[in-house]
Amino acid sequence: MPRMLDVSDEVRAEIGDEEADRLLAGENAPGSYDCTSCRTPGDSEQERTSTVLFIGDETAVLAFAHATCLPSQVVQVTEEQLRGAVKSITGDRVDLEPEAIVPEQAVLGVTSGLVLIAGELHPALVVEPTGPIVRPGAVDAGDDFLPLLIEQGFMPVTELTDVPPVLHGWSVLLAMGQLHAVLQPGPSGGQPVAWWQAHQPLQVTDGWRAAANKHQQVLMFAAPVGSIGRQPREDLLREALDKAAANGKLVGAALPLAGT
């Protein structure tokens, strides 16, 4: 059975058209696999799956990931890191730390709330990962979460006095009154893909949904791990947002509403 595999042009260039076509035909691709990003099981017959090619100095390893975790890509690594990755992928216990190449995936925590800006309530999503976000292939322990979002068009927020500009191509998917996903532009202008997707649709309040329908957009704010925290009330959430903005640790954008 053909697999639901994504093989990027750069991966195809490395492995060759013949091997890429065999993968897409399901000849060499696994049915089930452990995602090289989040380490949870995946099934290339049931869900979109990315091919990720790790290339060392002398060898290369083809791994698989949920398409919602990683895009299909080539990752340049050292030979030592590649050996660690092989052990990580095969499940063997080794002294090398595979996190140097396949970081423990940070889960994106998403909180919904109403934010008062210029005297009007706006529906907002606040995104904060549970750990540092690094660029694919990076081996240092830095946090590139905000720079990566700024490269996508999100703007630094220093104070919550104005609604951030609209980021076209991105959207927030509501269906049957529940929050399903944040969508970003697809590769080469294709269909939008999920940047974040709820494991189960999230309930939002009637007030939040009414504000979203009124404005036809949702404000998304994002901050690095440890900047916001899980706030039980909207006033505390606003205080945390103001503090993160003042500390230069907040970006935001207005995302058009998809669905109802």
C-alpha positions in Angstrom: 0.0 0.0 0.0 1.4 3.5 -0.9 2.6 5.4 2.2 1.6 8.9 3.1 5.2 10.0 2.9 6.6 13.5 2.2 10.0 13.4 0.5 11.4 16.9 0.0 13.4 17.9 -3.0 16.6 18.1 -0.9 16.0 14.6 0.5 15.3 13.3 -3.1 18.5 14.9 -4.4 20.5 13.0 -1.7 18.9 9.5 -2.0 18.1 9.6 -5.7 14.9 9.4 -7.7 14.8 5.6 -7.7 15.0 5.3 -3.9 12.6 8.1 -3.4 10.0 6.5 -5.7 10.4 3.2 -3.9 9.7 4.9 -0.6 6.6 6.7 -2.0 5.4 3.4 -3.4 5.7 1.8 0.0 8.4 -0.7 -0.9 11.1 0.5 1.5 9.1 2.6 4.0 8.0 1.2 7.3 4.3 1.1 8.2 4.8 1.9 11.8 7.7 3.9 13.2 8.8 5.9 16.2 8.9 9.6 15.3 12.5 10.9 15.3 11.2 14.2 16.8 8.6 13.4 19.5 9.6 9.7 20.0 5.9 8.6 19.9 4.6 5.9 17.4 3.5 6.9 13.9 2.0 5.0 11.0 2.9 6.0 7.4 -0.3 4.3 6.2 -2.6 6.4 8.3 -0.9 9.8 8.7 1.4 12.1 6.8 5.0 11.2 7.5 8.2 13.1 6.8 11.4 11.6 5.6 14.4 13.1 7.5 17.9 12.3 6.2 20.7 12.7 8.7 24.0 13.0 6.9 27.3 12.5 8.7 30.9 12.7 7.5 30.8 9.3 5.9 27.4 7.8 6.4 23.7 8.8 6.3 20.6 7.6 8.1 17.0 7.9 6.9 14.5 8.4 9.7 10.8 9.2 9.8 8.8 11.8 11.7 5.2 12.9 11.9 4.7 15.6 9.3 3.2 17.7 12.1 6.5 17.5 14.1 9.1 18.0 11.3 9.1 18.7 7.6 11.0 16.4 5.3 14.6 17.7 5.3 18.3 17.0 5.3 20.1 17.5 8.6 23.9 17.8 8.5 25.5 16.2 11.6 28.9 14.9 12.8 29.7 11.2 12.5 29.6 10.9 16.3 26.2 12.5 16.5 25.0 10.2 13.7 26.0 7.1 15.7 24.1 8.5 18.6 21.1 9.1 16.3 21.2 5.5 15.0 21.2 4.2 18.6 18.3 6.6 19.4 16.3 5.5 16.3 16.9 1.8 16.9 16.1 2.1 20.6 19.5 0.9 21.8 20.8 2.3 25.1 24.1 4.2 24.6 26.2 6.6 26.5 26.1 9.2 23.8 23.3 11.6 24.3 20.9 11.4 21.3 19.4 14.7 22.3 22.4 16.4 20.8 20.9 15.5 17.4 17.3 14.7 18.1 16.2 17.1 20.9 13.4 16.0 23.2 10.5 17.7 21.5 9.1 20.6 23.4 5.3 20.5 23.5 3.6 23.7 22.7 1.3 24.8 25.5 -1.6 26.8 24.2 -3.9 29.0 26.4 -7.0 30.8 25.1 -8.2 34.0 26.7 -9.7 37.5 26.1 -7.2 40.3 26.0 -8.3 44.0 26.4 -6.5 46.2 23.8 -7.5 49.9 23.2 -10.8 49.3 25.1 -11.9 46.3 23.2 -11.8 42.6 24.0 -9.9 40.4 21.5 -9.7 36.6 21.4 -6.1 35.5 22.0 -4.0 32.4 22.0 -0.9 32.4 24.1 1.7 29.8 23.0 4.6 28.8 25.3 6.7 25.7 24.7 7.6 23.3 27.6 11.3 23.6 26.7 13.7 25.4 24.4 13.1 25.3 20.7 16.1 24.8 18.5 16.5 25.0 14.7 16.5 21.6 12.9 20.0 20.4 12.9 21.3 22.7 15.6 23.5 21.1 18.2 23.7 23.9 20.8 21.3 24.4 23.7 20.0 27.8 22.6 16.4 28.8 22.2 15.4 29.9 18.7 11.6 30.0 19.3 11.1 33.7 18.9 13.7 34.2 16.1 12.0 31.4 14.1 8.6 33.0 14.5 9.9 36.4 13.6 11.3 34.9 10.4 7.8 33.7 9.7 6.4 37.2 10.0 5.5 37.5 13.7 6.3 40.9 15.2 8.1 41.7 18.5 5.6 43.0 21.0 6.9 45.5 23.6 3.6 46.5 25.0 0.0 45.5 24.5 -1.4 48.8 23.4 -2.2 48.0 19.8 -3.4 45.0 17.9 -0.5 43.3 16.1 -0.6 43.3 12.3 -2.3 40.5 10.3 -0.1 37.7 9.3 -1.5 36.5 6.0 -1.3 32.9 5.1 -1.6 31.8 8.7 -5.0 31.1 10.3 -6.7 29.7 13.4 -9.0 26.8 12.7 -12.3 26.6 14.7 -14.8 23.9 13.9 -18.1 23.4 15.7 -17.0 26.0 18.3 -13.8 24.1 19.2 -10.2 25.0 18.6 -8.5 22.5 16.3 -5.3 24.0 14.9 -3.1 26.9 14.0 -2.3 26.7 10.3 0.7 28.0 8.4 1.3 28.3 4.7 2.2 25.1 3.0 5.4 24.5 1.1 5.7 26.4 -2.2 2.3 28.0 -1.7 0.4 24.8 -1.3 -2.4 23.9 1.0 -1.9 25.2 4.6 -0.4 22.8 7.1 -0.8 22.6 10.8 1.9 24.5 12.8 0.1 23.4 16.0 -2.7 20.8 16.2 -4.7 19.9 19.2 -4.6 16.2 20.2 -8.2 16.7 21.1 -10.3 19.8 20.0 -10.0 22.4 22.8 -13.1 24.0 24.3 -13.2 27.8 24.2 -15.6 30.0 26.1 -18.7 31.5 24.5 -17.2 35.0 25.0 -14.0 34.0 23.3 -15.9 32.4 20.4 -18.2 35.4 20.1 -15.2 37.8 20.0 -13.5 35.6 17.3 -16.6 35.7 15.2 -16.9 39.4 15.6 -13.3 40.2 14.7 -12.9 37.3 12.3 -9.4 36.9 13.6 -7.5 35.7 16.6 -4.4 37.3 18.2 -1.6 34.9 18.7 1.1 35.7 21.2 4.2 33.5 21.7 6.9 33.5 24.4 9.9 31.3 25.3 9.6 28.6 27.9 9.3 30.0 31.4 7.9 33.4 30.4 4.2 33.0 30.9 3.3 29.9 32.8 -0.1 28.3 33.1 -2.3 31.2 34.5 -5.7 30.2 35.9 -7.3 33.6 35.3 -7.4 36.0 32.4 -6.2 38.9 34.6 -3.1 36.9 35.6 -2.5 35.9 32.0 -2.6 39.6 31.0 -0.1 40.4 33.7 2.2 37.7 32.5 1.9 38.9 28.9 2.7 42.5 29.9 5.8 41.3 31.8 7.0 39.2 28.9 6.5 42.1 26.5 8.4 44.5 28.8 11.2 42.0 29.0 11.4 41.6 25.2 10.2 38.0 25.2 6.9 38.3 23.3 6.0 38.2 19.6 2.5 38.4 18.2 0.3 38.5 15.1 -3.4 38.7 14.2 -4.3 35.4 12.4 -7.5 35.3 10.3 -10.2 33.0 11.5 -10.9 29.7 9.6 -14.2 28.1 10.5 -16.7 29.1 13.0 
